[in-house]
Amino acid sequence: MTSIRLHFHLIILLVLSISQSAITQQKTDSSLLTLERIHSNEFTKEYAPEIQWVDDGEAYVIIEKSESIEGADELVRYESASEERSLFISAESLQVPGGSLVIESFSLSPDASRVLIFTNSSRVWRSNTKGDYWVYNLKTNELQRIGRSFEPSSLMFAKFSSDSKFVYYVHDFNIYRENFETGETTQLTTDGNGDVINGTFDWVYEEELGKRDGFTLSPNDEFLAFWRLDASDTGTFFMINNTDSIYSRPIPLQYPKVGEKPSSVSVGLIDLKTDQKTWIPFDGDPRSYYIPGVQWVHDDLLLIQQLNRHQNELTVWSYVPSQMKLRKVYVEKEETFVDLMYPDLTSDIWSSNDLTLTDGGKSFLRMTETDKWRHIYKIYIEDGQKLLVTPFDYDVASMRVPTKNDVYYLASPENGTQRYLYQTDMKGKGRQKRLTPAEFEGVNNYQVSPNGKYALHTHQRALEPATVRLIQLPDHKTIRILVDNQSYKNKLSSLELPQVRFMKITTEEGIEIDARLILPNAFDPDSKYPVLFHVYGEPWAQVATDTDIGLWNVMMAQKGYVIIDMDNRGTPCLKGSAWRKSIYRQVGRINARDQGLAAKEILKLPFLDETRTAVWGWSGGGTMTLNLMFRFPEIYTTGVAIAAVSDQLVYDNIYQERYMGLPQENPEDFVAGSPVTHAKNLEGNLLLIHGTADDNVHYQSAELLINELIAKDKQFQMMSYPNRSHGIYEGENTRKHLFTLITNYIMEHVPNQTSD
């Protein structure tokens, strides 16, 4: 009886103890993140609004929510200097059948008499570039939809004529003109059919050259210049939809694999008085080069950029329509590859590729890497002479709008993980000045007004979300804070936040690598922590940066992991041209070796447990994960590879040939750099994740690797996401499911507690 009573009392004490523990846990849970909290609406960030500068930058127009009609959009004008606010187009003026017009983007006519509003969009490849366009007449207060004879959500890239009487757009691969007053629609091209593409681009031009909008009007509306692609010889890759009906449905995709020729490209001119076409004559097979840029300098002068298939020679041509005269202005050659867009934290890879005109159209600016650093040069159109504008021993990250006498650019000479705004004179005298104040340590970006007097300034740090200010230049005076993310900051401050440290690691080969370490909040240097390496490692991204680390990293640090990002050679770090170009014909080798050897060194830190290591990455990072798991099995015990290229011979031609050459010339480099070649070396735990509708890195890539792992008797796990693209986000709950899978796999195989 006594023993029973004693046992009962022990149970009561245990229950009380558990209850007290639950109460304590409930009190502290608000400081800890969960996947449920991350994927709820609890943490909501604000982002920079879309802005249209007007009056050369003396004012701007943005989208705001209406105070009179709940949830409705309206356009508001602000004077840049005074921030005086006035209603530009009210929500009441934007009522259409079915409710209020949702403004996804907008543009103003050259004479500021009309506004073109884009809405009801649908996705083409990566972005929603197809939709409906409405025009609001600021003089008559009338709203009308253009292209009314076409099905909804089917127009692309609508733009005003300079006299504001017409609008031009693309529909079903052809270019149209519509008269506002009469409603008359004229079809300017007729052969577009999907194989022939007018005024827009195929998949690979968009993905790898940033091209979407494929036509441009001369300033006086006399000519329309446009791209015409003939993709009829491009191979078709079929994705399979197995879930939307009882029979599978093939989804065809024009996709030129590496080694396959590009689409045939032509540049046409339409005389808008006669609607007659002429073609600009280029020598050579039109499938042996790319045309990444076409722009008007003035009414009778075009600049055209031509890039050879190897992408190591860029030629800038001038063309005079009145004389039908094509002249070579500038040639840039490299032994490796010529970059057009210069991927950087502060650059827009989806820009038009237009050259920045200066001196009233007598010259243009071009960033090049033909010497030790990435520099800005001024090129004179008349004779092709070059002037070095930035004679400094450091890299320019990206360039901004030039003023009459100066140019703004982003750089960070002392710390490549950050970015700051600089100003220098256009004469190359070397008078440089940093404009970003010291208080904005971290990564800064700027959208500068056409007159160079104002800018939207975006600032962030590893543990600080982005803030957006309207500033005055060059004194960097804050006029207005547009986005402060204070609510998000308050939420963050209630959490147990990690520590973020930056350091440099030198490999046994003498290569210095930037590293970012995210450490648990209660970090104890005498303890041992499991390590989670996050990787990318290819020429399109830098990861060890002083930018917002994201909530998932915060959660994993709270669980006791040290998260490490490192940037190897070949990544777009500001470490000189040789650093970035060293990856040529070495993708999968030099970058993976740098990562592996850097991991070997950093794991010597006494608080890192070299027996508990995981690596994960997406896209190029997924490829890197595979290469590291297969090449350095003694370092990485667990890997999660998402949307990875397992075999370089099945990826697209523009990307792979730019960095690797043509497989017909050096096939051994493609084989040596592909993870599938080394799959036999797998020793650790591997999880493969891929979307079956990935139009970028095809699901084929996963299956090729799966077959090889099976052939080599290597056990692994995999997860396919049906009908999800490269971003794996479509469908209800997809992202939460994905990151639950990743988190659980890592915690199972790389536990955050050591076993006794």
Residue pairs with C-beta under 8 A, 6 or more apart in sequence:
30 494
31 494
31 495
31 496
32 495
32 496
32 555
32 558
33 495
33 551
33 554
33 555
33 558
34 555
35 555
35 736
35 739
35 740
35 743
36 736
37 43
38 551
38 552
38 555
38 736
38 739
39 735
39 736
39 739
42 491
43 488
43 491
43 492
43 551
44 487
44 488
45 465
45 466
45 485
45 488
46 483
46 484
46 485
46 488
47 466
47 468
47 483
48 447
48 456
48 458
48 466
48 468
48 482
48 483
49 62
49 63
49 64
49 468
49 482
49 483
50 62
50 63
50 105
50 106
51 60
51 61
51 62
51 447
51 456
52 60
52 61
52 62
52 106
52 107
52 108
53 59
53 60
53 449
53 450
54 60
54 61
54 77
54 108
54 112
56 449
56 450
56 451
57 80
57 449
57 450
57 451
57 452
57 453
57 454
58 79
58 80
58 81
58 451
58 453
59 77
59 78
59 79
59 80
60 77
60 78
60 80
60 449
60 454
60 470
61 75
61 76
61 77
61 78
61 88
61 106
61 108
62 75
62 76
62 78
63 73
63 74
63 75
63 76
63 103
63 106
64 73
64 74
64 75
64 76
65 71
65 72
65 73
65 74
66 72
66 73
66 74
66 90
66 91
66 100
68 90
68 91
68 92
69 91
69 92
69 100
71 100
72 91
72 94
72 100
73 91
73 94
73 100
73 101
73 102
73 103
74 87
74 88
74 89
74 90
74 91
74 93
74 94
75 87
75 88
75 89
75 103
75 106
75 115
76 85
76 86
76 87
76 88
77 85
77 86
77 87
77 88
78 84
78 85
78 86
78 470
78 480
80 449
80 453
80 454
80 470
80 479
81 472
81 479
83 470
83 479
83 480
88 115
89 115
89 136
89 138
91 100
93 136
93 141
93 143
94 100
94 101
94 103
94 117
94 136
94 143
95 101
96 134
96 143
96 145
101 117
101 119
101 134
101 143
102 119
102 120
103 117
103 118
103 119
104 118
104 119
104 121
104 128
104 131
105 117
105 118
106 115
106 116
106 117
106 118
107 115
107 116
107 159
107 160
108 114
108 115
108 116
109 115
109 116
109 160
109 164
110 160
110 162
110 163
110 164
111 162
111 163
111 164
112 138
113 137
113 138
113 139
113 164
114 135
114 136
114 137
114 138
114 160
114 164
114 180
115 135
115 136
115 138
116 133
116 134
116 135
116 158
116 159
116 160
116 167
117 133
117 134
117 135
117 136
118 131
118 132
118 133
118 158
119 131
119 132
119 133
119 134
120 131
120 132
120 152
120 153
121 128
121 129
121 130
121 131
121 132
121 153
122 128
122 130
122 131
122 153
123 129
123 130
124 130
124 156
125 203
125 206
125 207
125 695
126 206
126 207
127 212
127 350
129 156
129 157
129 200
129 212
130 153
130 154
130 155
130 156
131 153
131 155
131 156
132 145
132 147
132 152
132 153
132 155
133 145
133 146
133 147
133 155
133 158
133 167
133 169
134 143
134 144
134 145
134 146
135 143
135 144
135 145
135 146
135 167
135 180
136 142
136 143
137 143
137 144
137 180
144 180
146 155
146 158
146 167
146 169
146 178
147 154
147 155
147 169
147 171
147 176
147 178
147 185
148 183
149 185
150 171
154 171
154 172
155 169
155 170
155 171
156 169
156 170
156 171
156 199
156 200
156 213
157 169
157 170
157 199
157 200
157 212
157 213
157 214
157 215
158 167
158 168
158 169
159 167
159 168
159 169
159 217
160 166
160 167
161 167
161 168
161 217
161 221
162 217
162 219
162 220
162 221
163 221
164 180
165 179
165 180
165 181
166 177
166 178
166 179
166 180
166 221
167 177
167 178
167 180
168 175
168 176
168 177
168 178
168 188
168 215
168 217
168 224
169 175
169 176
169 178
170 176
170 198
170 199
170 200
170 214
170 215
172 192
173 192
173 193
173 194
173 196
173 197
173 198
173 199
173 200
174 187
174 188
174 189
174 190
174 191
174 192
174 198
174 199
175 187
175 188
175 189
175 198
175 199
175 215
175 224
175 226
175 270
176 185
176 186
176 187
176 188
177 185
177 186
177 188
177 272
178 184
178 185
178 186
179 185
186 275
188 224
188 270
188 275
189 198
189 199
189 226
189 228
189 268
189 270
189 277
191 198
192 198
192 199
194 254
195 230
195 231
195 232
195 254
196 228
196 229
196 230
196 231
196 232
197 214
197 227
197 228
197 229
197 230
197 231
197 263
198 214
198 215
198 226
198 227
198 228
199 213
199 214
199 215
199 226
199 227
200 212
200 213
200 214
200 227
201 209
201 211
201 212
201 214
201 227
201 229
202 229
202 231
202 234
202 254
202 263
203 253
203 254
203 255
203 652
203 695
204 255
204 256
204 262
204 263
204 652
204 653
204 654
205 211
205 229
205 263
205 290
205 654
206 212
207 652
207 654
207 655
207 696
208 652
208 654
208 655
208 658
209 290
209 292
209 340
209 341
209 353
209 654
210 292
210 340
210 341
210 349
210 350
210 351
210 352
210 353
211 227
211 292
211 353
212 350
213 352
214 226
214 227
215 224
215 225
215 226
215 227
216 224
216 225
216 226
216 294
216 295
216 296
217 223
217 224
217 225
217 296
218 224
218 225
218 296
218 299
218 300
218 321
219 296
219 298
219 299
220 299
221 272
222 271
222 272
222 273
222 299
222 321
223 269
223 270
223 271
223 272
223 321
224 269
224 270
224 272
225 267
225 268
225 269
225 270
225 294
225 296
225 302
226 267
226 268
226 270
227 265
227 266
227 267
227 291
227 294
228 265
228 266
228 267
228 268
229 263
229 264
229 265
229 266
230 263
230 264
230 265
230 266
230 286
231 254
231 263
231 264
233 261
233 263
233 264
233 287
234 254
234 255
234 256
234 260
234 263
235 254
235 255
235 256
235 257
235 260
236 252
236 253
236 254
236 255
237 252
237 253
237 255
237 257
237 698
237 700
238 250
238 251
238 252
238 253
239 250
239 251
239 253
239 692
239 693
239 694
239 695
239 698
239 699
240 248
240 249
240 250
240 251
240 692
241 248
241 249
241 250
241 251
241 693
241 723
242 248
242 692
242 722
243 722
243 723
244 723
251 693
253 695
255 652
255 695
255 698
256 262
256 263
256 652
256 653
256 654
257 649
257 650
257 651
257 652
257 653
258 648
258 649
258 650
258 651
258 652
258 653
258 656
258 657
258 660
258 662
258 663
258 670
259 649
259 653
259 657
259 662
259 663
259 664
260 653
261 287
261 288
261 309
261 653
262 287
262 288
262 289
262 290
262 309
262 653
262 654
263 287
264 286
264 287
265 286
265 287
265 289
265 290
265 291
266 279
266 280
266 286
267 279
267 280
267 282
267 291
267 294
267 304
268 277
268 278
268 279
268 280
269 277
269 278
269 279
269 280
269 321
270 276
270 277
271 277
271 278
278 321
278 324
280 302
280 304
280 319
280 326
281 326
282 289
282 306
282 326
288 308
288 309
289 306
289 307
289 308
289 309
290 306
290 307
290 308
290 309
290 311
290 654
291 304
291 305
291 306
291 307
292 305
292 307
292 340
292 353
293 303
293 304
293 305
293 340
293 352
293 353
293 354
293 355
294 302
294 303
294 304
294 305
295 302
295 303
295 352
295 354
295 355
296 302
296 303
297 303
297 318
297 357
297 361
297 381
298 361
300 320
300 321
300 322
301 318
301 319
301 320
301 361
301 381
302 318
302 319
302 320
302 321
303 316
303 317
303 318
303 319
303 329
303 355
303 364
303 381
304 316
304 317
304 318
304 319
305 314
305 315
305 316
305 317
305 340
305 353
305 355
306 314
306 315
306 316
306 317
307 313
307 314
307 315
307 338
307 340
309 657
309 662
310 337
310 657
310 661
310 662
311 337
311 338
311 654
311 657
311 658
312 333
312 334
312 335
312 336
312 337
312 338
313 331
313 332
313 333
313 334
313 338
314 330
314 331
314 332
314 333
314 338
314 340
315 328
315 330
315 331
315 332
316 328
316 329
316 330
316 331
316 355
316 364
316 366
316 379
317 326
317 327
317 328
317 329
318 326
318 327
318 329
318 381
319 325
319 326
319 327
320 327
328 384
329 379
329 381
329 384
330 366
330 379
330 384
330 386
332 338
332 366
332 368
332 370
333 370
334 369
334 370
334 581
335 584
336 581
336 584
337 581
337 584
337 658
337 659
339 369
340 353
341 347
341 349
341 351
341 353
342 367
342 374
342 397
342 398
342 572
343 349
343 539
343 540
343 541
343 572
344 397
344 398
344 410
344 419
344 542
344 572
345 397
345 419
345 443
345 445
345 542
345 545
345 547
346 397
346 398
346 410
346 419
346 443
346 444
346 445
346 446
347 397
347 398
349 540
355 364
355 365
355 366
356 364
356 365
356 399
356 401
356 402
357 363
357 364
358 364
358 365
358 378
358 402
358 426
361 381
362 380
362 381
362 382
363 378
363 379
363 380
363 381
364 378
364 379
364 381
365 376
365 377
365 378
365 379
365 389
365 399
365 402
365 407
366 376
366 377
366 379
367 374
367 375
367 376
367 377
367 396
367 398
367 399
368 374
368 375
368 377
369 375
369 577
369 580
369 581
370 577
371 577
372 393
372 576
372 577
372 578
373 392
373 393
373 394
373 395
373 396
373 576
373 577
374 395
374 396
374 397
374 574
374 577
375 388
375 389
375 390
375 391
375 392
375 396
376 388
376 389
376 390
376 396
376 399
376 407
376 409
377 386
377 387
377 388
377 389
378 386
378 387
378 389
378 426
378 428
379 385
379 386
380 386
380 387
387 427
387 428
388 428
389 407
389 424
389 426
389 427
389 428
390 396
390 409
390 424
390 428
390 432
391 428
391 430
392 413
392 430
392 432
394 411
394 413
394 574
395 411
395 574
395 575
395 576
396 409
396 410
396 411
397 409
397 410
397 411
397 412
397 419
397 574
398 409
398 410
399 407
399 408
399 409
399 410
400 407
400 408
400 409
400 410
400 421
400 446
400 448
400 455
401 408
401 448
401 449
401 450
401 452
402 408
402 426
402 452
403 451
403 452
404 426
405 425
405 426
406 423
406 424
406 425
406 426
406 452
406 474
407 423
407 424
407 426
408 421
408 422
408 423
408 435
408 446
408 448
408 452
408 473
409 421
409 422
409 423
409 424
410 419
410 420
410 421
410 422
410 444
410 445
410 446
411 419
411 420
411 422
411 574
412 418
412 419
412 420
412 574
413 574
415 546
416 514
416 542
416 573
416 574
416 575
417 443
417 502
417 514
417 516
417 544
417 545
417 546
418 441
418 442
418 443
418 444
418 545
418 546
419 443
419 444
419 445
420 434
420 435
420 436
420 440
420 444
421 434
421 435
421 436
421 444
421 446
421 457
421 476
422 432
422 433
422 434
422 435
423 432
423 433
423 435
423 474
424 430
424 431
424 432
424 433
425 431
433 474
435 473
435 474
435 476
436 444
436 476
437 476
440 457
440 459
441 461
441 546
442 459
442 460
442 461
442 462
442 464
442 546
442 547
443 459
443 460
443 461
443 545
443 546
443 547
444 457
444 458
444 459
445 457
445 458
446 455
446 456
446 457
446 458
447 455
447 456
448 454
448 455
448 473
449 455
452 473
453 472
453 473
454 470
454 471
454 472
454 473
454 479
455 470
455 471
455 473
456 468
456 469
456 470
456 471
456 482
457 468
457 469
457 470
457 471
457 476
458 466
458 467
458 468
459 466
459 467
459 469
460 466
460 467
460 546
460 547
460 548
461 546
461 547
461 548
462 500
462 516
462 518
462 546
462 547
462 548
462 549
463 492
463 497
463 498
463 500
463 548
463 549
464 489
464 548
465 485
465 488
465 489
465 492
465 548
466 483
466 485
466 548
467 481
467 483
467 484
467 485
468 481
468 482
468 483
469 478
469 479
469 480
469 481
469 482
470 478
470 479
470 480
470 482
471 477
471 478
471 479
472 479
495 554
495 558
496 521
496 522
496 558
497 521
497 554
498 518
498 519
498 520
498 521
498 523
498 549
498 553
498 554
498 557
498 558
499 518
499 519
499 520
499 521
499 523
500 516
500 517
500 518
500 519
500 549
501 516
501 517
501 519
502 514
502 515
502 516
502 517
502 544
502 546
503 515
503 517
504 512
504 513
504 514
504 515
505 512
505 513
505 515
505 566
505 598
505 601
505 602
506 512
506 513
506 601
507 513
507 594
507 597
507 598
507 600
507 601
508 597
508 600
508 601
509 593
509 597
511 568
511 569
511 594
511 597
511 598
513 566
513 567
513 568
513 594
513 598
514 544
514 566
514 567
514 573
515 544
515 564
515 565
515 566
515 598
515 602
516 543
516 544
516 545
516 546
516 564
516 565
516 566
517 562
517 563
517 564
518 549
518 553
518 556
518 557
518 562
518 563
518 564
519 529
519 557
519 562
520 529
520 557
520 558
520 560
520 561
520 562
521 557
521 558
523 607
524 607
525 606
525 607
526 606
526 607
527 607
528 607
528 608
528 609
528 754
529 560
529 561
529 562
529 607
529 608
529 609
530 560
530 561
530 562
530 609
530 612
530 613
530 614
530 750
530 751
530 752
531 561
531 562
531 564
531 603
531 608
531 609
531 610
531 612
531 613
531 614
531 750
532 556
532 561
532 562
532 563
532 564
532 614
532 615
532 616
532 746
532 750
533 563
533 564
533 565
533 566
533 595
533 599
533 613
533 614
533 615
533 616
533 628
533 636
534 543
534 553
534 563
534 564
534 565
534 615
534 616
534 617
534 621
535 543
535 565
535 566
535 595
535 615
535 616
535 617
535 621
535 624
535 625
535 628
536 542
536 543
536 571
536 617
536 618
536 619
536 620
536 621
536 624
537 567
537 568
537 570
537 571
537 591
537 592
537 594
537 595
537 617
537 620
537 621
537 624
538 570
538 571
538 583
538 587
538 591
538 620
538 623
538 624
538 659
539 570
539 571
539 572
539 580
539 583
539 659
540 572
540 620
541 571
541 572
541 620
541 621
542 567
542 571
542 572
542 573
543 565
543 566
543 567
543 571
543 621
544 565
544 566
544 567
545 565
549 563
552 739
552 743
553 563
555 743
556 563
556 743
556 746
557 563
559 747
559 752
560 752
560 753
561 746
561 750
561 752
562 607
562 608
564 599
564 602
566 595
566 598
566 599
566 602
567 573
568 590
568 591
568 592
568 594
568 595
568 598
569 579
569 580
569 582
569 583
569 590
569 591
569 594
570 579
570 580
570 582
570 583
570 586
570 587
570 590
570 591
571 580
571 591
572 580
573 579
573 580
582 590
583 590
583 591
583 659
584 659
584 660
584 661
585 659
585 660
585 661
585 666
585 669
586 669
586 673
587 648
587 656
587 659
587 660
587 673
588 623
588 627
588 648
588 672
588 673
588 674
588 675
589 672
589 673
591 624
592 624
592 627
592 628
592 631
592 632
593 631
595 624
595 628
596 628
596 631
596 632
596 635
599 613
599 628
599 632
599 635
599 636
600 632
600 635
602 608
603 610
603 613
603 635
609 754
610 635
611 637
612 637
612 750
612 751
612 754
613 635
613 636
613 637
613 638
613 750
614 636
614 637
614 638
614 639
614 640
614 746
614 749
614 750
615 625
615 628
615 629
615 636
615 638
615 639
615 640
616 625
616 639
616 640
616 641
616 642
616 742
616 746
617 623
617 624
617 625
617 640
617 641
617 642
617 644
618 642
618 643
619 642
619 643
619 644
619 645
619 696
619 697
619 726
620 645
621 642
622 641
622 642
622 643
622 644
622 645
622 689
622 697
623 641
623 644
623 645
623 646
623 675
625 639
625 640
625 641
625 644
626 639
626 641
626 644
626 646
626 675
626 679
626 686
626 705
627 675
627 678
628 635
628 636
628 639
629 636
629 639
629 641
629 682
629 684
629 686
630 675
630 678
630 679
630 680
630 681
630 682
631 678
631 681
633 681
633 682
633 683
633 684
636 684
637 684
637 685
637 749
637 750
638 684
638 685
638 686
638 745
638 746
638 749
638 750
639 684
639 685
639 686
639 687
640 687
640 689
640 742
640 745
640 746
641 686
641 687
641 688
641 689
642 689
642 690
642 728
642 742
643 689
643 690
643 691
643 694
643 696
643 697
643 726
643 728
644 675
644 688
644 690
644 697
644 701
644 702
644 705
645 651
645 674
645 675
645 697
645 701
646 674
646 675
646 676
646 701
646 702
646 704
646 705
646 708
647 674
647 675
647 676
647 701
647 704
647 705
648 656
648 660
648 670
648 673
648 674
649 663
649 670
649 671
649 674
650 698
650 700
650 701
650 704
651 697
651 701
656 670
660 666
660 669
660 670
660 673
661 669
663 670
671 677
675 705
676 704
676 705
676 708
679 705
679 708
679 709
679 712
679 714
680 708
680 712
680 714
682 709
682 712
682 714
682 716
685 716
685 717
685 745
685 749
686 709
686 714
686 716
686 717
687 716
687 717
687 718
687 719
687 741
687 742
687 745
688 702
688 705
688 706
688 716
688 717
688 718
688 719
689 718
689 719
689 720
689 721
689 728
689 738
689 741
689 742
690 697
690 699
690 701
690 702
690 718
690 719
690 720
690 721
691 699
691 720
691 721
691 722
691 723
691 724
691 725
691 726
691 727
691 728
692 699
692 720
692 721
692 722
692 723
692 724
693 699
693 722
693 723
693 724
693 725
693 730
694 724
694 725
694 726
695 725
695 726
696 725
696 726
697 726
699 720
702 718
702 720
706 716
706 718
709 716
717 745
719 741
721 728
721 734
721 738
723 730
723 731
724 730
724 731
724 734
728 734
728 735
728 738
729 735
